[in-house]
Amino acid sequence: MCKSKTEEQMLQYDQLFENAYKLFTEGNFREALSALNEINFTQDFSDNYSLEDYYVLKGSAYLALNELDESRNSFEHALAENVKSVEACLGLGKVLYSSGMKKEAKVMFEWAVKNDPENTSAKETLKNINTILGFPENHFTEMQSEELDINLNELFFDAYELMMNSSYDESLETINQLENLFGEEVNILKGNIYLAQDNFDKAKECFEAALKINSKCVPAYNGLAELYASKNMLRDAKAMYEFALSVNPDDQFAGMGLAEVNYDLGLPTIQSTYTFLTDGKLNKELDAKLNTAYQLFQEKEFEKSLHLVLEVDETIKMSKEFNYKELSAGLNNFIGFNFLGMEEYQNAQDAFEEALNANSTSSQACAGLGEVFFIQQKDKEAKVM
């Protein structure tokens, strides 16, 4: 008995999909995408595999290749097919995590668990992100969206989609609905939109606002780094990437950004020394001392690091070769962070305030003071910084 055309089409779809899945499980992600692209939805369909399955597999392949925009787009298509798709929620969460947006990723992982409370993979993924963010393993954010009858998750991704489509004004309008609820995340998203528009002043305001809320916000440091790099302020960009890596040494965006900036500055791409000095150039001896000081800082040898920085500070102050006023902000920031590590908070505060006296727009000094006030539980002062 001959198979009908419909049966043949279904069989063809199944074979193409299964071939793509096999390639994916073998790690041949590009080939898997090519196999998926052979499927024509106007002709091919199946009772065994849905469009949701198709888009989830496609999104997973793109994610494995670190092609985040394509991955996000595929997972969003999967959600359009099934708004309760656990795999799509997990996939979008992983895209956000890979973009340095860990809190937003947590929201997506929570949606995955909410959609299927018994799903082991979803529960384990949520536990992992909770541990990374410092929450209890079973922490679950209370959804203010239910109280306000607003789907915050939907609004957030509407704004993100509009930004990716260069609809910046519409994206900002959508974000304004979220700002009072998720200040840190919203300021990061707004900052990236302004950055895409080359509106550097507005972008800087947003990233610094995020740092006032959370002085260890890696995406804010990365945003400022990208901003400074766009303005060819490479040493400032280097400092911001290094701040990001001091919070999260595994952040890929900061690591790659630092390598690029180091290359542009004529430095080894793997160099990881705080560049607190922005405009002035030091001689080899003083540069070597600061490099050693930073290595000690990384090893938490704060007293030894501080001793070297104070030596450099005194040398520059007494020398006619250097402009101390230009360099003092960077040095005082380095001194402040060493005092912070030593838990000498008043000395740290004094150093950061000295840095602000020398450079009133120093993001490093603002971040340092914010950290001091946060540790001392001076919430109002921390928010001001």
Secondary structure, DSSP 8 states (H G I E B T S, - for coil): ----HHHHHHHHHHHHHHHHHHHHHTT-HHHHHHHHHT--TTT---SSS-HHHHHHHHHHHHHHTT-HHHHHHHHHHHHHH-TT-HHHHHHHHHHHHHTT-HHHHHHHHHHHHHH-TT-HHHHHHHHHHHHHHT--TT-----HHHHHT--HHHHHHHHHHHHHTT-HHHHHHHHHTTTTTSHHHHHHHHHHHHHHTT-HHHHHHHHHHHHHH-TT-HHHHHHHHHHHHHTT-HHHHHHHHHHHHHH-TT-HHHHHHHHHHHHHTTS-TT--------S----HHHHHHHHHHHHHHHTT-HHHHHHHHHHHHHHHHH-SSS-HHHHHHHHHHHHHHHHHHTT-HHHHHHHHHHHHHH-TT-HHHHHHHHHHHHHTT-HHHHHH-
